Amino acid sequence: MPAEPMAAVAEFDGDLGCIAAARHRAARFLSRARTEHGVAVSARALDLTRLVVSEMVTNACKYAPGPLRMDLRIIGGPTEDPRIEISVWDSVPIPPVVRAAEPRRVGQHGLEIVLAVAESFEIRPEPTGKWVTVRIALADSEETGPGEDADRPCARTRRPGPRCRQRADGHPETPRASATADRD
């Protein structure tokens, strides 16, 4: 880990092209953290970061007119595993609505996905907008592969992960092999 936290800021005009630009900026940031600062970044963490940035910036573009800002930071000390903190500011102070899981609903699953994969989720309203902040672990563990905290509770429901669902017998529900991915 670098002595000072690694950070980057990107500002976008809010048009739809900024979604891909934000995703690529986040991937370059993690690549730089790995190559220039020796931060362990798993392929899983890179993929999750791209997904979360896409969802957060899409929501900002869709629901808040005008510019937006994305702040990226590597956090964690010498005794902590590194994490990426992704913060997106937009011009509307109204917080996003967390909708109940509904497998038959087409679209509007972005926030549901973010909450399922993030270690933490925070909304900080301001007079001129809001910050939405998410943290994602950067390293995988040897035991789980998909992440050290694969069985941690969901950030939204506090139920066992990774899918934020629980069967009647108390064990986490796993997705069916035939299920298809939801799209926004």
Helices and strands as residue ranges (DSSP letters): E 7-12, H 17-37, H 43-63, E 68-75, E 83-90, H 110-117, E 120-126, E 129-137
